[in-house]
Amino acid sequence: MSLLRNFGSGLRSLFRKEQVDRELDEELGEYLEMAADEKMKQGMSRQDALRAVRLEGGSLDGTKEIVRSGGWESVVDTLWRDLLFAARMLRKSPGFTLVAMLTLALGIGGNTAVFSVMNTVLLRYLPLPNPQQLVFLCLPNAAPDGVSSTGDGDRSFSYPVFEALRKEHAVFSDLMAYVPLAVDKVAVRIGEDPEEAEGDMVSGNFFSGLGVAFTRGRGFALEDETAHASVVVLSYSYWTTRFGRSPSAIGQTIYVKGVPFTVIGVTAQGFYGVEPASSTDFWIPLQNRPELTAWDEEPSLDTLYGTPKWWCIQLIGRLVPGVTESQALAKLDPAFQSAALIGLGTPDPKAKKSILALSSTQGIQGLRDDYQKPIRILLAMVGLVLAIACANVSMLLVARNSTRAREFSVRMALGAGRGRLLRQTLTESFLLVAGGAAFGWMFAISGSHALAAWSGMEIPFVLDSRVLLFTLAISIGCAIVFGLAPLRRAVSVPVGVTLKTSNATTYRDQRSSWSGKVIVASQMALCLILLIGSGLLVRSLRNYQTLPLGLRVDGLLVFGTDPFSVHNDEEKEHFYQDLLAHLREAPGVESATLVSHRLGSGWGWNSVWTIDGVEPQGPFSEIGMSANHVGPDFCHTLGIPILRGRDVTEADTRSAPKVVLVNETFSKRFFPKGDPLGHSVEKNKPENRFTIVGVIGDSKYKRVDEKSKPTLYFPFAQHTPIPNMQVELRTHGNPEALLPSVHAVLHDLDPNLPIQKPMTQRAQFDESYSQARLFARLSIFFGVIAVLLVATGLYGTLAYRVDRRTSEIGVRMALGAQRGQVLWLILRESLLVSGAAILAGVPVAIAGARLMRSMLFGVQPGDMISFLLALLGVIMVALAASVIPARRAMRVDPMVALRYE
């Protein structure tokens, strides 16, 4: 409210007649003094210089005079004087200057921050030499039938494919391979304390082929790959956070899952690896150790070198200069098709053929398609905020320059041309916008950091030269608009009319009334569009947050650990049994269980199991099943209802009969009229037959927004091999309060065990809709800014108009008008402007909402609640901004008002 009062009082003070006359005298005095100083430099006396200035019309040397008298040095000197004069003019109105700069800072800074996201995700290349030559290899229609692949199936290849393609030297000057050591992070130890970090295994030419520079040490060589050397390269960020940039880090030992590696190098600052949206902490050469496998898979199932059907490696190549992508694919396809069949036997002629493709390294691989449309919509939304901010500043400048109409008219009467006035107003506008852009850049720096944190990306949104050019472009555009728009009105009034203050006021009001209303209505229409878009996104976010998950998610803590010191399934089973026993005795723990795939993480196991020896028929979308491996008391700990049968118990060990739980969707789809209890499911072999002993309620597995799917829950101990498990703990209090007890239990079992990604189960599910949450938060933020800008703009405009109509209001009240009639007079104008804004904004908002359809969840683009709330918000803003000017008009003393002029 105080901001509104200051804004309005600042505008009113601009139109006080006595102040205008006083400032005009001061400005013309300064103006003539500066011009006289120029003449005195040419050898004139002060008296002759003042006389010459008056004869020349008060212009500070036109361009022709500048060129005649001193050339470019005089041009620079005059521009410098223009800047000084503009700075003095802005310093005389500190309230106006501060409000205008902060308003511009919000608009420019918001656009810059969002553009930095767009630049990082969609436009920016990897910070490497000649990044246009780098391409990711991908499979648009996924890997061939019969192979095992990672969750990144469209970007994963087998080692034989890598070996075959790296020999195509006519296509690639280098082909590099990389593969994560784990789905998330891997256990490491530096010194005595275990921790977790992002690690990749890479080919020996990874750094040399990419052209990565090094701050310390060196990268790998091909000999390191073939020898599977125990050496490691650190990223600059990991070296900074973990070693404090100490030069002594080179030569130190890092234990990765208990295996020692010697640090030989540190990459240059700014290189975060090639993983999408994540920052790799360290790299090791490709390994053949059983402890270090691709994606942390069990070596008994898949190995990097010994399992050609295990498609796990990701590839990035540097094209030979001059080779186009189409030429490269034509040469690579024969070698790829031949290598892809290794280990698959005779191919089925009817099987779908895998197609090799190349993808640019521009932006973030794997996120471009998901984020492209939402970011552009968000950029459009923040662009509306900039438009509203510019309209506000334009009104401020028009109001400010209207007080200088006499100054401009006197200058023109004395001979100054409109070009001279244009130069001065442009100088002032550029200075004003430069201040706003500087504040906006600082806002963008903090905003980009916040956006990176909110998005969950480990790669920072860099404000590079492209972002800087974008900021300069919109700043220059704003400066030109601000310099031109107010000047036209200021110099369009006849000189004789301007010198008669009262008449000039009437003349200007007649011409500016409708244009001012149009600007305010346009602002309100843009605000309405923003509010509707924000409302739809917030409603979508609310649907995510309130969607039933099928389990009691509150009170759950989930974390992982990697028992890399155990060597067989029996040891791993005993380890997890001991871990659960110790955790259940910890203070505050109500119950504990295990899951192989963390709920809400986006990862899962999908396949088709035979039912009673018969494989279901139909498309995979109908017969496909999800599976998870769980520990004892799974349903009790997670709060999933047991509909029939029982839960997994401590008795379901490796030596016990094999059993499985199924969810309600499985029961209804495959046993629509019967009871699944007692029936069996199996996979590949008869010894892998499991008897259904329980039917449990449907619950979310991978994501919050997934549809119910037939799901099986196997006792973890009865799976071969036993996977690394995630621990779920239930407590009555705050789940994060259990972390000290968890650390103590793990340390007692094995001091080398790290706790991996501990978090509440609620937070884990929240990550599955992090994109929707990010855009909803930003839309709320920009919507609030738009409301504040519109409110201040409307308030300032009405306050100015009420101030200008003081004598009219006094006459009306002297003739018998009641206070209520005066109140309605002011409010009516505001409501009429709001009505026009609504009529103009609703059709555009409807079209914009349809473009946002892919970003919505559980809400339609034409959602009436969102539209009605936005309309109500605009009307409330209009009324709130009108109340103070209207109340002030009601309290006008008729006698004071009649003496106003």
Disulfide bonds with the S-S distance in Angstrom:
none
